[in-house]
Amino acid sequence: MLYAFLALAARDAMTRPVVTVAPTLSLAELERLFEAHTFNSCPVVENGHLVGIVTKLDFLKAFLFDPGAVAPLYEDIVRKSVREVMTATVITVKEDQPLLTILRMMIDLRLKSFPVVNGDGAVVGMVAREDIARAVLKSSRG
């Protein structure tokens, strides 16, 4: 019964522990992290506070350059920091936010995942499309 899905919140489906990165992390180190894991994004945390999010697309944007210009060296690009490519405005969801609401947000905003925060605003997990799909499937099987 899909009615069970209606009772689920972010805490019931989120991935934890969450892998966070510092804004000072190099893109070379971020690339290794993305290669080692299947996730699409990482919350950027500084002094315990969420300051941004960095996605694989943000990483790839670092490689954009003017075709009429001299192509930058790969080594120069990956020396950049996460802070230089991250998205500073982060849409988060609360632990107790219903999965149905989060699914609607994903569809409306065309985002793949959200950091999950607790009442203090600390990042406690990530909820991605795959997590919600798993919850839907599990709910449908009763």
ChimeraX attribute file (.defattr): number of C-alpha atoms within 10 A of each C-alpha:
attribute: neighborCount
match mode: 1-to-1
recipient: residues
	/A:1	12
	/A:2	14
	/A:3	11
	/A:4	14
	/A:5	19
	/A:6	14
	/A:7	12
	/A:8	19
	/A:9	20
	/A:10	27
	/A:11	21
	/A:12	16
	/A:13	21
	/A:14	24
	/A:15	18
	/A:16	13
	/A:17	10
	/A:18	16
	/A:19	18
	/A:20	18
	/A:21	21
	/A:22	20
	/A:23	20
	/A:24	14
	/A:25	15
	/A:26	18
	/A:27	23
	/A:28	18
	/A:29	15
	/A:30	21
	/A:31	14
	/A:32	10
	/A:33	15
	/A:34	16
	/A:35	10
	/A:36	9
	/A:37	9
	/A:38	8
	/A:39	17
	/A:40	13
	/A:41	23
	/A:42	24
	/A:43	28
	/A:44	26
	/A:45	19
	/A:46	14
	/A:47	7
	/A:48	11
	/A:49	13
	/A:50	22
	/A:51	18
	/A:52	22
	/A:53	25
	/A:54	24
	/A:55	21
	/A:56	15
	/A:57	12
	/A:58	16
	/A:59	21
	/A:60	12
	/A:61	12
	/A:62	16
	/A:63	13
	/A:64	10
	/A:65	11
	/A:66	8
	/A:67	7
	/A:68	6
	/A:69	7
	/A:70	8
	/A:71	11
	/A:72	12
	/A:73	9
	/A:74	11
	/A:75	10
	/A:76	10
	/A:77	16
	/A:78	18
	/A:79	13
	/A:80	16
	/A:81	18
	/A:82	27
	/A:83	19
	/A:84	16
	/A:85	20
	/A:86	24
	/A:87	16
	/A:88	14
	/A:89	10
	/A:90	16
	/A:91	14
	/A:92	18
	/A:93	24
	/A:94	21
	/A:95	23
	/A:96	15
	/A:97	14
	/A:98	18
	/A:99	26
	/A:100	17
	/A:101	14
	/A:102	22
	/A:103	19
	/A:104	11
	/A:105	17
	/A:106	16
	/A:107	12
	/A:108	9
	/A:109	10
	/A:110	9
	/A:111	13
	/A:112	17
	/A:113	26
	/A:114	25
	/A:115	27
	/A:116	26
	/A:117	20
	/A:118	14
	/A:119	9
	/A:120	7
	/A:121	14
	/A:122	15
	/A:123	26
	/A:124	18
	/A:125	25
	/A:126	27
	/A:127	26
	/A:128	23
	/A:129	16
	/A:130	15
	/A:131	17
	/A:132	23
	/A:133	13
	/A:134	12
	/A:135	20
	/A:136	21
	/A:137	13
	/A:138	14
	/A:139	17
	/A:140	13
	/A:141	9
	/A:142	10
